[in-house]
Amino acid sequence: MEANSRGKKKGILLTYGIILIIVMIFCLTVGPAKITFKAALALLWAKIPGVGRLVSIDQYPSTYLTIIYDVRMPRIILAALVGGALAAVGTTFQGLFKNPMADPYIIGVSSGAALGATIAMVAGFSKIAGVWALPIAAFSGAILTTVLVYQIARVGNKLPIFNLLLSGVALSSFMTAIMSFLMILNSRELSQIIYWTLGSFSGRDWSQVQVAAPIILLGIGVLWFFARELNAMLFGEETARHLGIDPEKVKKILLVVAATTVAGAVAVSGTIGFVGLIVPHTIRLLTGPDHRILLPGAVLAGSIFMVATDTFAKVALSPTEIPVGIITAIFGGPFFIYLLRKGKTGVF
């Protein structure tokens, strides 16, 4: 019976993996230049070493290659990475805090990243660091916020979850206030700051993918490595200790890794909310609370959700592009209200 259940859950992961590939290829066809699914598939196949020569792409315009590989693909891959990162961290925090309403930004990481990016914009750091100014500043702000929250919340060698949450909320409000003050003083950069804080993948290229991918993939891998510890901590810290797990050590490691993963995502996409809230809770209903299955399932589903949402944001009001954070908030707001109304803060 247990083997059948595990096989069914692995089947769910395989299904999500296939759906992700199909969605990514389909999204390559969406945009001002109409490219068929068949053409996108052929162009992708032609780039695979060893088998690419079996496919003829001579019938397709050379501009198709540029559109697919230089414009659309890096954006789609980045969206998949960010969606997976937010979902993975959301899953981790929901398990760590034992609350399905926890999300990646609960400890103030997004506010720290937003403040870092805002400072970079108003101080003109782009003249020094070029296109890397915002990612570097956002990543630095997110990591600094995590360190501050940790130092404020800890009591001796312990890290009480309640203290962590309160510290995150307080510091997030403080940094948001500073950011708002800087926006008032620098009205010329107001629209740029607002657009970045709403989240977007517009104009992203392979350089952002190269920076974000190692941070995000390594972070997800480490979080998955601690799936067993997360499972044990669902039953309480005392139970975890009896199983040979050090709850305080696990909390510190997961906090640092999760914050770094989110920082890597926010640094290239801006702040995108609710993905880490919606996806883990939904996937948990399908796979159950076992993080060995839940976490990779949430990563795949988060990638699907983000790629599809970003594509919709790109074409819904074409040629005007909607910041993807607006779309995720439209989905996430009602979902959050649903959780509150149902009172499912103990669904584990």
N, C-alpha and C positions, 0 to 999 in steps of 0.2 A: 504493500500500500504506500509506504513511504517512498519507495523507489519510483512508483508511478507518479507520485506528487512531484518528486524532484525532476523527473523526466518532463513532466508537463511544464514546470517552471523554466527549464532550459529551453523548451520549445517556444515559450513566450519570448525569451531573449533572442533566439534565432529569428523569430518573426519580426521583432523590432529591428534587428540588424538588417534584414532584407528590406523592410519598409524604409529605413534610413537611406540605404543606397538608392532605392527607387526615387524617393523624394528629392535627394540631392541631384540626381540626373535630370529629373523633371524640372527642377528649379533652374538648371543650367539653360533650359529652353525658354525661360520667361524673361521678357525684357523688350526694349524698343526694337531690337533686331530679332526677328522671328526665326528660331532654329528648331527644327523638328526633333522629337525624341530620338528618332533613328539616327539623325545626323550627329547629335550630341553623343550617343552611344558609340558610333563609329569613330568619332574624333578622340574619344577617351580610350577606346580599344587600341587605336593606332599608336598611342603613346606607351603602351605596355611593352617592355623589352622582350624580344624573342618572338612575340606573337603579333606585334603591330604590323609586320610586313604582310600578314595574311589579309589585312583589311585595306581596301582602296578608298582613299579620301580625295582623289583627284577631282571628283565631281562637285566638291564643296568649295566655295570661295575661301581664299586664304585669310580673309578677315574673320571667318568663323573661328579659326584657331586662336587669333588674338582675343576675340570676345570671350571664348570659353576659358582659355588658360590664364589670361592676364587681367581680365575684368571680373568675370563671374565666379570662377572657381575659388580664388583666394577669399572672396567675400563669403561664399557658401561654407567653405571649410572653417573659416573663423567663426561663423555663426554656430556651426556644429560644435566646435570646441568650447565656445562660451556657454552655449546651452547645456552641454554636458557637464561643464565645471559648476555652474550654478545649481544644477540638479543634484550633483554629487555632494556638494557642500550642504545643500538644503536637507538631503537625506541624513547626512552625518549630524547636523545640528538637531534635527527632529529626534533622532535616536539618542543623542547625547543629553538633550534637555528633556526628553520624554514628552514632547509637545509637538503635535503636527502643525502648529501655527508658527513654528520657528522657521526663519529663512536665512539665506547667506548674509544678509545685511543687518542681522539682529545685534551684532556687537559693534556696529558703527563703521564697518569697513568701507561701505559705499560713501559715507559722508567724508571720511578721511581722503578717499580717492578724489572725490569731487572738489574738496578744498585744495588738494595738491594741484589738480588740473587748473582750477581757477587762479591760483597764485601764478602758475606758469603762463597763463594767458595775459593777465594784467601786468606781469613783470617783463613780458617780452622775451621769455626764455627761448622761444622758437628761433630768435636771431643767433643764439648760441648753439642749441642742440638740434635745430631744424625740425624735421617731422617727428623726432624722438622726444621732443620736449614734453608733450602731453603724456605719453605712456610712462616716461621715467618719473615725472612729477606725480602722476596718479598712483603709480605703484609705490613710490616712496611714502606718499600720504597714507595709503592703506596700511602699509606695514607699520608705520609710526603709530597709527591709531590703535592697531592691535597690541603693540607693546604698552601703550599708555593704559588701555583697558585692562590688560593683564596686571600691570603694576598696581592699579587702583583697586582691582577686585580681589586680589589674593590676600589671604590671611595667613601669615607665616608661610609654610610650605604648601598650604591647601588653596584650592581655587573653587570656592562655593559658586554653584551655578547661578543662584539668585543674585549674588553680588556682581557676577559677570554680566547678567542681563541689565541690571540697573546701571552699571557703569557704561555699558554700551549705549543705552538710551540717553543718558546724561551727556556723554561726550559727543554723541551724534547731534544732539540739539545744539550744543555749544559750537561745533564746527559748522553746522548749517547757518547759524547766526553770523559767524564770521564771514562765511561765503556770501551771504546776502548783503552784508555791509560792504564787501569788496565790489559786489555788483552795482550797488548804488553809487559808489565812488568812481566806477569805471564803466560808464554807460555805453561807450563805444564797443566794448567787448561783450555787452549784455546778451545779444542774440547768439553769439558763439558759445557763451557759457551755458545758456539755457538749452541750446540744441545738444550740447555734449552731455549735460546732466539728464537728458531724456533718453539717451542711448541710441546709437546708430552704428551701422557697418558701412555707411556710404564712404566711398573713396578708399577703402582699405585694400592693401595689396599684399604680395608675398612677404614683404619685410615684417609686417605685423604678425603674420602667421608664424614666421620663423622665431619670433620672440615669444609669442604666447604659447605655442604648441609644447615646447619642453616643460615649461612651468606647469601648464594645465595637465598634461598627460602624466607627468611624474606625480603631481598632487593627487590626481584621481587614483593612480596606482597605489600610493601609500594609504589613502583612505580605505581602499578596498582591502588592503593587507590587514587593516585593523577591524575587519567585519566581525570576526569572532569576538573581539573585545566589546564591540558595540552591542552585539547580541546579549552578552553577559550583563552589560550595564543596564539593559532594559529591565532587568529584574531587581535592580537596586545595587548600590555600591557594596553593600555587605555581602551579597551573593557573589559579586564579582571577586571580592577578596578571597572568598572560600574556594574559588576556581583558580586561584593563583595569579590574579590580575591586580595590578596597582592602579586604582581608579584615578588618582591624582596625576600620575605619570601619563596615563592614557589621555586624560582631558587636556593636559598641556600640549602633548604631541598633536592631537587632533585639532586643537585650536590654532596652533601655529601653521600646520599644513593647510587647513581649511582657509585660513585668512590669506595665506600666500597664493593659494589657488584662485580665490576670488579676486585678489589684487591683480593677478595676471590677466584675468578675464576683463575686469573693469578698466584696466589700463589701455586696452585696445578697443573697447566697445562703449565706454561710458557706463552710466548706471542704468541697469535694466532690472526692474523689480518683478517679483511674484513668480518667476520661473521656478525658483527653489522652493516655493510654497505649493504651487499647483501640482507639479510633476511628481514629486516623491509621494505625496498623499494619494494621488490617483493610482500610481503603480503599486503602492502598498496594498491596495484593495485587490489587485490581481495576483501578486506574488506572495503576500503575507509579509511579516516583519523580519524575516531572515535577511540580514544585510549582505550575505554572500550572493544572494540573487537580487535582492531589492536594489542595491547600489548600482550594479551594472545595468539593470533594467531602467533605472531612473536616468542614468547617463545617456543611454540610447534614446529614450523617450524625450529627454530634454533637448538633445540634438535635433531630433525630428521637429519638435515644437518650435525651436528657435529658427531653424532653417525655413520652415513653412511660414512662420510669422514675419520674418524679415522679408521674404519674397512678397508676401501680401502687402507689407508696409511700403515696399518699393514700387508696386504697380497699382495700388488701390486708387491713388489720386494722380497718376502719372500725367505730366512730367514732374509734379511736386511729390517729394518723398516724405512720408510720415516717419518720424522717429520711432523706432521699433519699441521703445519703452512705453509709448502711449498705447500701442496695441496690447502688449502684455498686461498693462494696468487695466485695460478694459476687460480682459479675461480674469485677471487676478482679483480685482476689487470685489465683484460679486461672489467669487469663490471663497474669499476670506470671510465675507458676511455669512455665507452658507455654513462655514465651519463654526462661526460664533453662534449662529442660531441653533445648530444641531448639538452644540456643546460637546464636540468630539475631541476634547483635549486629552482624552485618555485612551485613544484608540491605538493600543499597542498590544 
